[in-house]
Amino acid sequence: MKKFEVPEHYRSTILGRIKEIRKLNDPRKKDHTPFVFQVGKTEIIIPRHFGFCYGVENAIEIAFRTVAENPGNRIFLLGEMIHNPQVNEDLLAEGIQFLVDNHGTRLVDFSTLSSKDIVITPAFGTTLEMAAELAQLGVQLERYNTTCPFVERVWKRSAELGNRGYTLVVHGKYLHEETRATFSHASDTGPVVVVRNMKEAELLAKYIRKELSAEQFEIDFANKYSKGFSVSRDLQKIGVVNQTTMLASETQEIAAYLRDIVVEMYGEEATTDTRDTLCYATNDNQNATLGVLESGAHLAVVVGGFNSSNTIQIATILGQNMPVYFVRNSDDLISNQKATVFNFSLLKEEEIVPSLLFAENLKLVVTSGASCPDKTVDLVIQKIMSLRGESESVETALEGRI
Ligand code: SF4
């Protein structure tokens, strides 16, 4: 896989080396067992895959290169490039400005934009409507496009299915930038409806079975279906794709469930296999996370942006088997009396006493989302060791192993 130029301060020598060794020993990525090492009285369990994915490294490389190559130009980001606070702050520190926030609210007067301005499309992509509006203003979006190729693959498949008369069911969070972009692109060729989870898929099934009215559909799926969507016409042939950071197993469950319903109603031709659109990195990270569930760990520390969808999925998987502290960086582990964590069930930030970090012989999983630099994880490990009063360094503990 291509190697990207990302700022050195995002790399971690230790974690980079662990990843390299795992890759050398398991090039086909079949082994999901974690890397385990002991530092004093702490056993650290590192999943087989974690951290930056292809799309994130690609986006970071393009964004920093754009800054370096365009001194003196106004450079904007079409929203957060990725959902990691440090990376976004670093880009702002380079003079980049956000055009819109995560909710689509405009932060800059678009009428001031011109062909001289540079606008970087984030890894999630953007909507056709936004692209058209910026093109009208003379902005050349295609020159600084960091849309992940795996997101574009979903769009291509959506267009192909739309052209073949399928309705696209997008498993995603309707307000997430990527889902909004996929919705927009897919709507260009066919009808689209978004489902957030299995519960909404079950509700959609009632419409496929004609058990509920079109009027009720407008209420149940308000703002989640494309213009001109007809319940009686557009639920007879469906294909399921996802927001690439959703739980892949849930997407497959939803696809299998809806496939059975449409096949029962309209026969085998009513559905199609879309498993090839699932993102490899999401699969790898989620499978590797499953690979630590039986490790006997007492606690997991998950590192990533609190608005990072893929990090929330990782925390949710781990939460099935162990307590989880979800932090953005080492600064969130303030002291042995105080930590700021993200409660991923309630989707809110809270302050806790991180007492579980201080068990005598701690078995600890440490991992991160696809938009989190390895260095941030490295610093979190160092901070935990320091709070626990481990006198041995991580480097010494790993001597002879990496
Ligand atoms: S998670 Fe997958 S789709 Fe999303 S940016 Fe990374 S590689 Fe691309």
Boltz pocket constraint, residues with backbone or C-beta under 6 A from the ligand:
constraints:
  - pocket:
      binder: B
      contacts: [[A, 53], [A, 54], [A, 55], [A, 56], [A, 123], [A, 148], [A, 149], [A, 150], [A, 151], [A, 244], [A, 245], [A, 279], [A, 280], [A, 281], [A, 282], [A, 310], [A, 370]]
      max_distance: 6.0
